[in-house]
Amino acid sequence: MSLKVKIGLTMIITMLAVGVVASFINGLLNGLMYIGTLAWVTLSVWLIEKG
């Protein structure tokens, strides 16, 4: 394999790895936001009922 081919493959693999990591982090953040919102609403409702 020539150097250009190796560089090209490395770039493609890096791009795919970055994409996988980015989507994983994105999913994680969405999950955290969802849990946070759920906890916030639950707490708000609880406080309203106590009040």
C-alpha positions in Angstrom: 0.0 0.0 0.0 1.2 3.5 -0.8 1.5 6.2 1.7 -1.5 8.1 0.3 -3.7 5.1 0.7 -2.6 4.6 4.3 -3.2 8.2 5.1 -6.6 8.1 3.4 -7.6 4.9 5.3 -6.4 6.4 8.6 -8.5 9.5 8.0 -11.6 7.5 7.2 -11.1 5.3 10.3 -10.5 8.4 12.5 -13.7 10.0 11.1 -15.8 6.9 11.8 -14.4 6.6 15.4 -15.1 10.3 16.0 -18.6 9.9 14.7 -19.3 6.9 17.0 -17.9 8.7 20.0 -19.8 11.9 19.2 -23.1 10.0 18.8 -22.5 8.1 22.0 -21.8 11.3 23.9 -24.9 12.9 22.3 -27.1 10.0 23.4 -25.6 10.2 26.9 -26.3 14.0 27.1 -29.9 13.5 25.9 -30.4 10.8 28.5 -29.1 13.0 31.2 -31.2 15.9 30.1 -34.3 13.6 30.0 -33.6 12.3 33.6 -32.9 15.8 34.8 -36.1 17.1 33.4 -38.0 14.2 34.8 -36.5 14.8 38.3 -37.2 18.5 38.1 -40.9 18.0 37.2 -41.2 15.3 39.9 -39.7 17.6 42.5 -41.9 20.6 41.4 -45.1 18.5 41.6 -44.0 17.1 45.0 -43.4 20.7 46.3 -46.8 21.9 44.9 -48.6 19.0 46.7 -46.7 19.7 49.9 -47.5 23.4 49.7 
